Amino acid sequence: MLFKFLFKKKKKKKLQEQLEQKFDINNWMNLTKEERLEIDFNEKNKIMRKKKALLKSIREEYMKIKKKNN
């Protein structure tokens, strides 16, 4: 019974995700080329900032570990 509940819940989530993706694609296609380029540029910048922050935190942790070993 518990498994049925869990599987039904997963199916509902997948269906919702598919509907959201389809909706996003339709909205994306309705935008002008300039709007799409701007949105894409902003998303790339956001992703790059997250990657840089992650790399910075990894480097800091590595330096802490290195100091402990010395």
N, C-alpha and C positions, 0 to 999 in steps of 0.2 A: 504494500500500500504506500509506504514511504517512497519507494523507488518510482512508482507511477507519478506521484506528486512532483518529484524532482525532475523527471523527464518531461512532464507536461510544462513545467515552468521554463525549462531550457528551450523547448520548442517555441513557446510564446515569445521569449526574448529574441530568438533567431528571426522569427517573423517580424517583430517590431524593428529589428536592425535592418532587415531587407527593405521594409517599407521606408525607413528613414533614408537609406542609401538611395533608393529610387527617387524619393522626393528631392534629395540633394542634387542628384544628377539633372533632374528636370529644371531645378532652379539655376544650376550652373549653366545649362545650355541657354537659358533665357537672358543671361547677362551679356553685356557687350564685351568685346575683346579687351578693351582697356580695363574694365571692371575685373575680368577674370585674371588679367596680368597683375593687377594691384593686389587682389586677394591672394594669389599665388605667391607674390613677392613677400607679403606680410607673413604668410604661413611659413615660408622658408626662413625668414628672419627669426620668427618665434622658435622654430625648431633648432636653429643654429645657436640661439642664446641658451636654450636648455642643454644642448650638447656641450657648450663651453662651460656652463656651470657644473655639469657632471664631471667633465675632465678636471676642472679646478678642484673639486672635492676629492676626486681620486688621487690627484697629485698631493694634496694636503694629507690625506690618510697615509699615503706611501711615505711621505716625509716623517710623519709621526712614528710609523713602524720602523723606519730606518734609524731614527734617533734612539728608539728603545733598544734596538739590537746593538748599538755602539756603546 
